[in-house]
Amino acid sequence: MSTDTITGVELRVARRLGSAPSERMDCSEGSNCPDLFELECGDFAIIGTDVCGRLEIPADAGCSDTERVVMIPREVLLSALRDLSGSI
């Protein structure tokens, strides 16, 4: 377990949300494996394709030097929502 130097939060995965990449068949040799996790602190961590600087975001949104805009396949989020719907 490690404490994030920016947020001060202990970073620890509580659970994976949705299907594992290997079950979705969208992971090749341990890379390019989009995924979504709920952290013990209640926040979420997402593995996806970094599109920061390539995606035109609304004028009232911003992305700081410590943030990234990531893109995940639709199925990853829909699978995660099925897990979340019973726990909200």
N, C-alpha and C positions, 0 to 999 in steps of 0.2 A: 504494500500500500504506500502511496506517495501523496504528499500534499502539493497541490498545484501552486506554483509561485505567483501566479497572477490572481487567482480567485481566493486562495487560501483554503480551498475545499479539499478534503481527502478524496482522492480519486480511486474508487473501487466499484467494479461492476457488481450490481445486485442480480441482474438477470438479462438474458437476451430477449428481445422482443421480436416475435415472429419466427419464421423458419430460419434455420442455419443456411448459410450460402450454399453448402454442399447439397442440401435438400432442394434448393431452388435451381441448382445447376448453373449458377452464375458466378462461379469462382474457378479461376484457372490457375492451377499450380500454386495456391497459397497467395495469389495476388489478385487485384481487381475483385475483391470480395465485399460488396456493400453490405453493411450490417447496422443494426440499431440496438443500443443497450440502455437500460435504466440503471442509473448509478445509485449507490446507497444513500446519497444526499437527496435523491428525488429528481435530480436533473437527468438529462439524456446525453448520450454520446453517439455520434453518427460517423460511420465510415462511408465515404462516398467520393465521387470525383470532384476535385477542387475546380470550381468554375468562377472563383473570385476574379474580378477584372474582365471576365468574358461575358458575364450575364448582366444585362441592363436591368438594374433594380429600381424600384420607385424612388422618386426624389426624397421622400421622407424616411427612407431606410438608409442605413450606413453600415459599413464593414471596416472595423478598425484594424490596426496592424496585428492584433492578437486574435482576430476572428477570420474565419473562412466561410464562404458560401459553398456548400457541397450539394451535388445532385445525386439522388439515389433513384433506382428503378421504382416505378409505381408499385410493383408487387411487394417490394421490401416494406414500404409504408403500410400498404393494405394488410399485409400479414401481421405487422406490429399492432395495428389498430384492433385486430381481432383479440390479441392478448390484452391490450389496454382496456377494451370495452367492459370487461368483467371486473376490472380493478379500480374504476373511477367512481 
